[in-house]
Amino acid sequence: MARGWESKSVDEQQAEAAAQAAVPDDSRKAQLTAEQQQRERERQGLALARKRVLQQLEAATDPRYAEQLRGSLAELDARIARLGQA
């Protein structure tokens, strides 16, 4: 039983450390305007989509599908670039 309590304590400590590490980031987000926050969320979403397309491209075996993925990647890169300019 003591072992179970010990592991819960470790989990709680890790959760607290993660929460404290997130505080500076949250305070930075609070300083952004609503429009800047929206742009940041959109940029993060596009970055995740780009990462997924890259993973699919690495695994693609059909040349036509790989070409389609490269087109998607180019579109995502263009959208990310437009967000950076705004």
DRENLUMZA-405926 format. One line per 2 residues: number of its first residue (from 1); their letters; for each residue x, y, z of N, C-alpha, C. Coordinates in Angstrom, 3 decimals. Layout:
# residues N
NUM) A) X Y Z X Y Z X Y Z ~ ... .
This chain:
# residues 86
1) MA) 0.821 -1.187 0.000 0.000 0.000 0.000 0.865 1.251 0.000 ~ 1.937 1.214 0.722 2.825 2.373 0.763 3.360 2.679 -0.626 .
3) RG) 3.539 1.640 -1.391 4.061 1.839 -2.724 3.068 2.590 -3.608 ~ 1.796 2.255 -3.463 0.772 2.960 -4.230 0.720 4.439 -3.890 .
5) WE) 0.852 4.756 -2.614 0.845 6.156 -2.203 2.058 6.881 -2.756 ~ 3.185 6.165 -2.781 4.395 6.782 -3.278 4.258 7.139 -4.761 .
7) SK) 3.700 6.234 -5.544 3.568 6.508 -6.966 2.566 7.626 -7.215 ~ 1.525 7.704 -6.386 0.580 8.805 -6.544 1.262 10.120 -6.227 .
9) SV) 2.115 10.115 -5.231 2.834 11.328 -4.871 3.726 11.779 -6.030 ~ 4.394 10.845 -6.663 5.253 11.163 -7.803 4.406 11.725 -8.935 .
11) DE) 3.267 11.109 -9.210 2.380 11.600 -10.264 1.912 13.014 -9.962 ~ 1.551 13.255 -8.705 1.109 14.593 -8.307 2.231 15.608 -8.463 .
13) QQ) 3.442 15.211 -8.101 4.584 16.114 -8.236 4.848 16.443 -9.704 ~ 4.728 15.437 -10.552 4.939 15.668 -11.982 3.861 16.576 -12.548 .
15) AE) 2.627 16.386 -12.116 1.535 17.231 -12.585 1.734 18.672 -12.139 ~ 2.169 18.859 -10.894 2.427 20.210 -10.394 3.559 20.871 -11.161 .
17) AA) 4.605 20.122 -11.445 5.734 20.674 -12.188 5.304 21.080 -13.591 ~ 4.476 20.258 -14.212 3.983 20.585 -15.552 3.104 21.826 -15.510 .
19) AQ) 2.272 21.939 -14.482 1.400 23.105 -14.347 2.230 24.372 -14.130 ~ 3.262 24.289 -13.336 4.113 25.451 -13.087 4.896 25.836 -14.332 .
21) AA) 5.302 24.859 -15.128 6.034 25.149 -16.354 5.135 25.840 -17.366 ~ 3.834 25.587 -17.301 2.894 26.183 -18.249 2.521 27.607 -17.868 .
23) VP) 2.757 28.021 -16.665 2.345 29.352 -16.206 2.972 30.471 -17.022 ~ 4.281 30.493 -17.269 4.834 31.595 -18.065 4.216 31.668 -19.453 .
25) DD) 3.947 30.528 -20.071 3.341 30.507 -21.394 1.940 31.088 -21.337 ~ 1.178 30.756 -20.296 -0.172 31.280 -20.154 -0.153 32.788 -19.967 .
27) SR) 0.801 33.301 -19.219 0.865 34.744 -19.012 1.216 35.447 -20.320 ~ 2.022 34.813 -21.158 2.347 35.386 -22.471 1.105 35.429 -23.338 .
29) KA) 0.297 34.368 -23.297 -0.922 34.330 -24.091 -1.911 35.398 -23.640 ~ -1.931 35.683 -22.353 -2.847 36.689 -21.835 -2.494 38.075 -22.370 .
31) QL) -1.239 38.280 -22.714 -0.797 39.576 -23.222 -1.121 39.761 -24.701 ~ -1.437 38.693 -25.399 -1.764 38.786 -26.817 -3.200 39.251 -26.995 .
33) TA) -3.442 39.965 -28.084 -4.810 40.359 -28.388 -5.581 39.138 -28.863 ~ -6.888 39.264 -28.932 -7.725 38.151 -29.393 -7.352 37.754 -30.818 .
35) EQ) -7.065 38.731 -31.645 -6.688 38.441 -33.037 -5.354 37.698 -33.094 ~ -4.403 38.109 -32.253 -3.104 37.438 -32.218 -3.242 36.012 -31.703 .
37) QQ) -4.107 35.818 -30.714 -4.343 34.478 -30.187 -4.947 33.588 -31.261 ~ -5.895 34.137 -32.033 -6.525 33.363 -33.112 -5.490 32.980 -34.163 .
39) RE) -4.629 33.931 -34.530 -3.579 33.635 -35.511 -2.627 32.561 -35.002 ~ -2.291 32.634 -33.720 -1.388 31.641 -33.130 -2.021 30.253 -33.133 .
41) RE) -3.306 30.177 -32.791 -4.004 28.881 -32.836 -4.055 28.337 -34.262 ~ -4.315 29.219 -35.219 -4.364 28.781 -36.614 -2.988 28.304 -37.078 .
43) RQ) -1.936 29.045 -36.683 -0.580 28.648 -37.067 -0.222 27.292 -36.475 ~ -0.596 27.073 -35.212 -0.322 25.789 -34.573 -1.078 24.658 -35.264 .
45) GL) -2.323 24.917 -35.643 -3.106 23.906 -36.350 -2.493 23.561 -37.700 ~ -2.040 24.594 -38.415 -1.393 24.356 -39.708 -0.082 23.603 -39.537 .
47) AL) 0.649 23.912 -38.481 1.915 23.208 -38.228 1.660 21.728 -37.939 ~ 0.597 21.444 -37.184 0.253 20.046 -36.913 -0.174 19.328 -38.197 .
49) AR) -0.962 20.017 -39.018 -1.389 19.423 -40.285 -0.184 19.152 -41.177 ~ 0.768 20.086 -41.187 1.975 19.915 -41.999 2.780 18.708 -41.518 .
51) KR) 2.890 18.566 -40.206 3.616 17.423 -39.646 2.959 16.109 -40.061 ~ 1.642 16.082 -40.012 0.921 14.861 -40.402 1.122 14.544 -41.887 .
53) VL) 1.061 15.575 -42.735 1.266 15.354 -44.171 2.675 14.841 -44.430 ~ 3.661 15.385 -43.713 5.038 14.900 -43.881 5.162 13.428 -43.497 .
55) QQ) 4.498 13.043 -42.407 4.529 11.641 -41.994 3.869 10.755 -43.045 ~ 2.759 11.213 -43.602 2.077 10.436 -44.634 2.933 10.347 -45.889 .
57) LE) 3.619 11.439 -46.206 4.483 11.448 -47.387 5.634 10.462 -47.242 ~ 6.200 10.381 -46.046 7.283 9.426 -45.808 6.813 7.987 -45.972 .
59) AA) 5.545 7.731 -45.639 5.020 6.371 -45.699 4.368 6.047 -47.044 ~ 4.179 7.053 -47.889 3.462 6.850 -49.157 4.275 5.971 -50.108 .
61) TD) 3.577 5.025 -50.711 4.227 4.154 -51.691 3.705 4.406 -53.102 ~ 2.530 4.968 -53.212 1.933 5.281 -54.511 2.419 6.656 -54.969 .
63) PR) 3.064 6.733 -56.127 3.606 8.024 -56.596 2.522 9.099 -56.770 ~ 1.328 8.698 -57.200 0.251 9.687 -57.365 -0.186 10.254 -56.023 .
65) YA) -0.263 9.412 -55.031 -0.634 9.863 -53.692 0.459 10.760 -53.120 ~ 1.713 10.387 -53.344 2.836 11.204 -52.867 2.800 12.585 -53.517 .
67) EQ) 2.455 12.649 -54.786 2.354 13.933 -55.483 1.226 14.778 -54.894 ~ 0.122 14.147 -54.583 -0.992 14.853 -53.958 -0.569 15.390 -52.581 .
69) LR) 0.164 14.606 -51.839 0.637 15.052 -50.533 1.618 16.211 -50.662 ~ 2.473 16.182 -51.677 3.399 17.296 -51.902 2.627 18.577 -52.216 .
71) GS) 1.528 18.456 -52.963 0.684 19.620 -53.231 0.054 20.153 -51.957 ~ -0.405 19.247 -51.111 -0.969 19.654 -49.820 0.079 20.344 -48.965 .
73) LA) 1.282 19.809 -48.987 2.374 20.389 -48.217 2.685 21.807 -48.707 ~ 2.695 21.990 -50.022 2.958 23.313 -50.586 1.860 24.300 -50.174 .
75) EL) 0.614 23.860 -50.188 -0.498 24.716 -49.779 -0.384 25.087 -48.301 ~ -0.052 24.123 -47.458 0.116 24.403 -46.033 1.269 25.388 -45.800 .
77) DA) 2.373 25.203 -46.526 3.506 26.119 -46.391 3.111 27.541 -46.796 ~ 2.323 27.654 -47.867 1.876 28.972 -48.317 0.972 29.631 -47.276 .
79) RI) 0.084 28.850 -46.686 -0.819 29.405 -45.666 -0.054 29.827 -44.419 ~ 0.946 29.048 -44.038 1.783 29.398 -42.885 2.550 30.693 -43.191 .
81) AR) 3.066 30.815 -44.402 3.809 32.014 -44.796 2.901 33.245 -44.777 ~ 1.668 33.093 -45.252 0.715 34.217 -45.231 0.409 34.655 -43.803 .
83) LG) 0.304 33.699 -42.901 0.057 34.038 -41.490 1.242 34.794 -40.893 ~ 2.446 34.411 -41.306 3.642 35.063 -40.800 3.760 36.497 -41.272 .
85) QA) 3.233 36.794 -42.453 3.288 38.140 -43.003 2.239 39.057 -42.393 ~ 1.152 38.479 -41.912 0.054 39.306 -41.392 0.361 39.904 -40.054 .
